[in-house]
Amino acid sequence: MYFGFPDENIESIPKGEYYVQAVLHKYQTFNLASKPFKIIFDPTNHNIIKIILSEVNPNIYEPKDTEYIRHIKIRSQLLTEFLGTDIFSSTCISTSWL
């Protein structure tokens, strides 16, 4: 399975049938995606594969705490400074551990 990284160039991907999908995620602003579709890929053929970002993924809402699970969200100072927008890391823990 290939995700676009760490391959340095497209010629390193073996010839074959692949399902492809593009996702454009701009942090809190928007989240667009193409519908997944199958292609026949040959690295020696330089045809252009058109991918249309036609889908808008819904926003992901923060989960609510329950009697058994507590959700924790921590702002990453280093990533926030590097990317210029607030970046958070989230996790959940069992309330039995508290």
C-alpha positions as CSV (number, residue, x, y, z in Angstrom):
1,M,0.0,0.0,0.0
2,Y,1.3,3.4,-0.9
3,F,0.5,6.7,0.8
4,G,2.7,9.1,-1.1
5,F,5.5,9.1,1.4
6,P,8.4,8.0,1.7
7,D,8.6,7.2,-2.0
8,E,10.9,9.8,-3.6
9,N,9.4,9.5,-7.1
10,I,6.5,7.9,-8.8
11,E,8.7,5.5,-10.8
12,S,9.4,3.5,-7.6
13,I,5.7,2.4,-7.4
14,P,5.3,-1.0,-9.0
15,K,3.0,-1.5,-12.0
16,G,-0.5,-2.7,-11.1
17,E,-4.0,-1.9,-10.1
18,Y,-4.5,0.6,-7.3
19,Y,-7.3,2.3,-5.5
20,V,-6.5,6.0,-5.2
21,Q,-8.0,8.9,-3.2
22,A,-6.9,12.4,-2.5
23,V,-7.5,14.2,0.8
24,L,-6.9,17.9,1.3
25,H,-7.0,18.8,5.0
26,K,-6.5,22.4,6.0
27,Y,-6.6,22.0,9.8
28,Q,-9.7,23.7,11.1
29,T,-10.7,25.4,7.8
30,F,-11.9,22.6,5.6
31,N,-11.5,19.0,4.7
32,L,-12.0,17.9,1.0
33,A,-11.6,14.5,-0.5
34,S,-12.1,12.7,-3.8
35,K,-14.1,9.6,-4.1
36,P,-11.9,6.5,-4.1
37,F,-11.5,4.9,-7.6
38,K,-9.4,2.2,-9.2
39,I,-6.6,2.9,-11.7
40,I,-4.2,0.8,-13.7
41,F,-0.8,2.2,-13.0
42,D,2.3,1.8,-15.1
43,P,5.3,4.0,-14.0
44,T,6.6,4.0,-17.6
45,N,3.4,5.6,-18.9
46,H,3.2,9.3,-18.1
47,N,-0.5,9.7,-18.6
48,I,-2.2,12.3,-16.2
49,I,-4.6,10.8,-13.7
50,K,-7.3,13.4,-12.8
51,I,-8.5,13.4,-9.2
52,I,-11.4,15.7,-8.4
53,L,-11.9,16.9,-4.8
54,S,-15.7,16.5,-4.9
55,E,-16.5,15.5,-1.3
56,V,-16.6,17.7,1.8
57,N,-15.9,15.6,4.9
58,P,-17.9,16.7,8.0
59,N,-16.2,18.4,10.9
60,I,-15.1,16.1,13.7
61,Y,-16.7,17.2,16.9
62,E,-15.0,16.7,20.3
63,P,-16.4,13.7,22.2
64,K,-18.2,14.3,25.5
65,D,-16.9,12.8,28.7
66,T,-19.0,9.9,30.2
67,E,-19.2,8.2,33.5
68,Y,-16.4,5.8,32.4
69,I,-14.3,7.8,29.9
70,R,-12.6,11.2,30.3
71,H,-11.2,13.0,27.2
72,I,-8.1,15.1,27.4
73,K,-6.9,17.7,24.9
74,I,-3.4,19.3,25.1
75,R,-2.1,22.1,22.9
76,S,1.2,21.4,21.4
77,Q,3.4,24.5,21.7
78,L,6.1,23.2,19.3
79,L,3.7,22.2,16.5
80,T,1.6,25.4,17.0
81,E,4.7,27.6,16.6
82,F,5.9,25.6,13.6
83,L,2.6,25.5,11.7
84,G,1.3,28.9,12.8
85,T,-2.1,27.5,14.0
86,D,-3.2,25.8,17.2
87,I,-2.5,22.1,17.1
88,F,-3.8,19.8,19.7
89,S,-3.2,16.2,20.8
90,S,-6.1,14.3,22.2
91,T,-6.5,11.1,24.2
92,C,-9.0,9.4,26.5
93,I,-8.6,7.6,29.7
94,S,-10.7,5.4,31.9
95,T,-12.2,7.2,34.9
96,S,-11.2,4.1,37.0
97,W,-7.6,5.2,36.6
98,L,-8.3,8.7,38.1
